[in-house]
Amino acid sequence: MILLTIINSLAIIWIIFHKDFCVRKNESFGVHTFLGLNFYYKHKGFLYIPFRNKRKVETREDIESMLKGSDQSRRQTLNAKFSWLKTIDEVNQFVKDYGSVDKEFVHKLVTGFHVKYLDKLSK
């Protein structure tokens, strides 16, 4: 058993110091928050170790940047994000995530979506 541990350790050390082995940080898009590590061997990713949830971190950073902006830019961004939503579950998650940015405008978008969604169901 000890021999197997030594062989595995030597193999890992050899892979790490081999020239085709690479480790890269995975960061969020806006603020560059550290999310995890990508391990590559011969330019092919073979292991990803996450440290933070990417969707939650990027959503939080997006909300923080929207709160710093003007009302017009905030509404344009919310409208653009909302235009990609297709299901009720996505809309409910949108309300949960972005409801704190502009509650009235988000409610207006959601109400319009529900009307369109119900029209599609009735046809």
N, C-alpha and C positions, 0 to 999 in steps of 0.2 A: 504494500500500500504506500509506504514511504517512497519507494522507487518511482511509482506512478506519479506521485505529487511532484517529485524532483523533475521528472521528464516533462510534465505539463508546465511547470514553472520555467524551465529552460526554453520550451517551445514558445511560451508567451513572451519572454524576454527577447528571443530571436525575432519574433514577428514585430515587436515594438521598435526594435532598432534596425529593422530591414528598411531599405530605401523606398519600397513600394507601399509602406504602411503610413497612414496619415490619420490624424485626429483633428476634427474641426468643431468649433463651437456652433451651436444652433442658437440664433438670437431672434428676438421679435423684430418686426419690420420697422417700427417707428422709433422707439426709445432704445433699442438694442439690449433688451433685458435678456439675460442668460436663460435659455430654456432647456438645453441638454447638450449631449456630445454625440457626434457622428463619427464612426470608425470606418475607414476605407482601407481596402487592400487592393492594389493594382487598379485604382480609380473606380472601384465598385464598392458601394456601401454594403456593409454586412452586419452592422450592429448600431443601434441607436439607443442611448440611455437617456430617457427624459428626466428632468429635474422639476419642471413646472408644466402645467397644462397650457399648451400654446393658445387654444381658443380663449380661455379665460383671461390670460395675460394680455393678449392683443385686444380683446374687448374692453378690458379695464383701461388700457392705454388710449384706446380710441375714444372712450367716454371722457377721459381726462382732457384730451386735446379738444374735443367738441365743447366742453364746458368753458374752455379758455377763449373760444372763438366768438364771433358775433352771432346774433340771432339768425340772420339770413344764412350764413354759412352752416350753422347748426341744422337748420331746417332743410337746406339743400342736401347735406350729408345724410340726414335721416331719411329723406325721400329717396335718395339713390340707393341706400342700403335696403330700404323697404321694397323697392321695385324688384328686387331679386327673389323675394319670398314667394313660395308657391303653395305651401300647405298651412293648415291651421296650427300645427305643432311649431313650425318655424315662426309664425306670427306671434304665438304665445311666448316663445323664447325671446323674440325681439322686444315685446312689451316688458318682459322681466329684466332684460339687459339694459334697454335704452329708455325705459319709462322715466328714469330719474333725470334725463337730459332736458326734455321738454314734454311734460306730461300731456298737455292739451293737444299738441301737434301729433304725438304718437297715438292718442285716442282717436283723433280725426282720421289718421291713416288706417287704423285698425277697423274703424267703423265702415269706411269705404271698402275695405277688403272683404269684410263679412257680407256686405250687400252684394258684391260681385260674386263671391263664393256661393251664396245662396241662390243667385240667379242661375249659375252654372248647374247646380244640383237640381233645380226645378225643370230644366230643359230636358 
